[in-house]
């Protein structure tokens, strides 16, 4: 399922499980520490191929796509 734009992480919904990290073939998503909790973060959004696998694999609905200018 192709999406338009760039993946955006809802930091309140993200549980830091890492499923999106594994799903991203371009390796644009990583986990970072926010206090004592791990949170997904997107890097180099311009390289995203909009495959939508990160959205599909997120069990918590924490990833959506935002339109790029």
GIMO-V540262 format. One line per field, one symbol per residue. ss: DSSP state (a for helix, b for strand, c for the rest). psi: psi as a letter, one per 40 degrees, with the letter a starting at -180 (. if undefined). burial: b if it has 9 or more other ideal C-beta (glycine too) atoms within 8 Angstrom, else e. A space follows every 50 residues. Layout:
ss = ???
psi = ???
burial = ???
This chain:
ss = cccccbbbbcccccccccaaaaacccccbbbbbbccbbbbbbccaaaccc ccaaaaacccccbbbbccc
psi = hiihaihhhhdddhefdedddddhdefehihihgbeiiiiihifddehef deddddeheefehihihi.
burial = eebebbbbbbeeebebebbbbebbeeebbebeeeeeebbbbbeebeebeb ebbbbebbeeebbebeeee
